[in-house]
Amino acid sequence: MKVKDCMCNNVFSVKPETNIKDVVKLMSQNHIGCVPVCDNNNDVCGIVTDRDILLRSVACNKDVTRTPISEIMTTNVCTCEQNENINEAQNKMSTNQIRRLPVCDEKNNLVGILTLGNLSQNDSQIGKHDVCTTLNNICNCHENKNAE
């Protein structure tokens, strides 16, 4: 299975200069937990999650109406290609412990997003064990080997 067969095509993005408040409104109105940040060429240059907003702006008393999202976004973004095998994308998610993976085309333009929810919805094609393993790796839910 290819990433494009599993991903969400309806992805919202913002520009780096978008203020935090507008990003929060977009997330709230569309019931989403993250937003890729794209430059003028629609290339992913960052990503911001609801958790980022809490920890990097609210907890730091930033003015959400004046602070651009570029000040709090994650810039070292792991992405995948839409024609990539879903197992490769799952490996990236597991290795980097990320729940959402922006999907790009061959020109590196944002075309979708792959989430744990997408994997779960397609577990019959991907394999329940593989999806569970990915989730376990992302959450780092390993038993404490030193426990008695």
N, C-alpha and C positions, 0 to 999 in steps of 0.2 A: 504494500500500500504506500502511496506517495503522500507527502504532507498536504498537498493541494486537495486531496480527497477527504481529508480529515479536519482541516483548519476552518476557522471562522473567516469568511470573506468580508463580512461587514465590520471593518476595523476603523476606529476613530483615531485620529492623530492630531497633534498640535505643533505649533512652531515654537522654537526656543524662547522667543520673546513673549509668549502668552503668559499672562499672570496666573498665579496659583489659584486664585478664586475662580477664574474662568475654567480652569482645568477641573476643579472640584465640581462645578456646575455640570460640565460635560459628563463627568463620571457618574454623578448622581442621576441625571436625566436619562442616562443610557444603561444604568445598573451594571457598570463595569468597574473593575478593581485596578486597572492599569491603563496607561495611555502611552503609546510610542511618541517620541518627539522627532519630527522630521525637518530637514533643512528645505530650502527652496526647490531642490531637485527631487524631493520626496525620498531622500536617503535617510535611514534611521541614524540619528546622532545621539539619541538618549531614550530613556524610558523612565516613567515615574509611576509608582504604585500608591495606593491609598495609605499604606504604611509609611512610605517616604514622606508623604505630605504631613502626616502626624509627627514623625520623629525629626524631620529636617526643617519644618516650617512652624507648625503650631507649637511644638515643644521649645522652639528657639525664639518664639515671639516675633516671627517675621511678619511684615505687613503683606498679607495675601493679595491685596489689591494692587500693590506696586512691585512685588518681587516676581521676576520672571521665573518660569519653571526651570530654565537652564541653571539656576542657582542651586536647585535641590535634586535635579534628575541624576540618574545613574548614567555615566557616559560610556563605560566599557560594556557595550551591549552585545550579548550573544544572540545571533540570529540564525535562521536556517533558510534554505532555498526551497521554493515551492515544489520542485521536482525531486527533492531529496527523499530517500526512503524514510518512512516513519520511524524505523528502528534507529537510524542515525540521529534524528531529531530527539527521540527519547533519550538517547545516550548523552546528548548535549544537555538536556534538561537535568538528567541524573547527575552528571559530572559537575555541573555548575550550580546544582541545587536551586533551580528556577522553575516556577510554576507556569510561566507564560513566556512564549518564545515568538518574537516578531518574525514574520515570514516575508522574504523578499523574492523578487523575480531575478532573472539573469542579469539585469542592469542595476541590481541592488536597491530597487524601489520597493517600498512597503506595499504588500498586496494582501496581507492577512495576519492572523495571529493564531498560534497553536497553544491551547491551554490544557491543563489536566482534565478539565471537563470534556474537551473534545476527545481526548484519549479514552476517557471513561465511556463516552457515548458510542465509541467505535470499538469497544473491547472485544466484541465477538469476531471482528476481522483482525484486530491486532493481536489478540490473545490476552485473556484475563490475567494470566500470570505475569506477562510482560508489563501490563499497565500497573499491576500491584507492585512489581519490582521497581518501576520508575517512581511511583509515589513513595515507596519506602526509602529509596535513595534520596529523593528530594527533601523529604522530611527528616532524614537522618535518624530514622526510628529503629536504630539497631539496639539490640539488648546490650546492657552493660556486661561485658565479659568478665569483669572483676566482681560481679555481684555474687553473694554467697547463697 
